[in-house]
């Protein structure tokens, strides 16, 4: 077999394992979304008081329901990419809502600044994960893959050569005696398969 000349377009084939990092991050974000959403649903009044956003409890609960639905969708979907992008959009809405609280009459600006910084950090993670998942789904660039290092066997050919030479056919795998050719019926039960002519 002639060797295939290597070229810049030739590259090793990659498997699904290369993408598992983004999928693991997506599942982590799904659990985070679920927990945050439950907290916003159950403790909306307390959150608004701590952030100085009194009167917006219903809005926070609506955001909580969105987070719960998104988290469940991420954890149950075989492709979380659109739901992670949905989280990016939701983060933008959350940041815009928090920004409206930085007025002169808000005594909780410090808490609001911490919450805003936390949402910005999560937004960065969401964006990285969404972009990574999207890139994983793109088709490979045109070119040839180099499979010369792959044999398709679990072990080197030299290590497997002759491995089954002494294999004896189990009794329940043998052809019933009455159906065997006459010479095969004269052999002992432990006769190797290569000599049994079955």
Helices and strands as residue ranges (DSSP letters): G 16-19, H 20-42, H 44-51, H 57-76, H 81-99, H 109-137, H 157-160, G 171-173, G 177-179, H 182-185, H 193-196
